[in-house]
Amino acid sequence: MATAGAPGRGLTVLGLLLGLALLTGVTTAACAPSGSAGATGTEAAVSASAPPRATPAEELCARVVAYWSRKVLDSDTYGDYQSMGLSNGQYEILRTVVAAARSEKHRQGARAASRLIDRRTREGCADWYRGGGPSKGPWQ
């Protein structure tokens, strides 16, 4: 008979990612322009019927890899890529980015390291998806 215990690490990460997704949706909805403020009837109807746009895979990759890169930069260890919700290819981007960010943080400080993380994750994810991303070959 099993007893209830603390949630596993995977559940905690899943909860964090779901919370981030919810926060992003709420923030986006709060910042969206109102359909009735200054819009004509046709403009309001078109904007109300237009489906939401999907976030490109490259952007999602960059967001999640940058998030975990900052977490890893502030610690001394790397976690398991699966517990972070990353593919093997995304994890390789993370490892490359964190190595460069650690050097940058030592030379130029935390702000420079953060800018480097943003830039390198965007570049790495764009390159990765240009080459096929996770759909090419084994789980990469």
Buried (B, 14 or more C-beta within 10 A) or exposed (E): EEEEEEEEEEEEBBEEBEEEEEEEEEEEEEEEEEEEEEBEEEEBEEEEEEEEEEEEBBBBBBBBBBBBBBBBBEEEEBBEBEEBBBBEBBBBBBBBBBEBBBEBBEEEEEEBBBEBBBBBBBEBBBEBBEEEBBEEEEEB
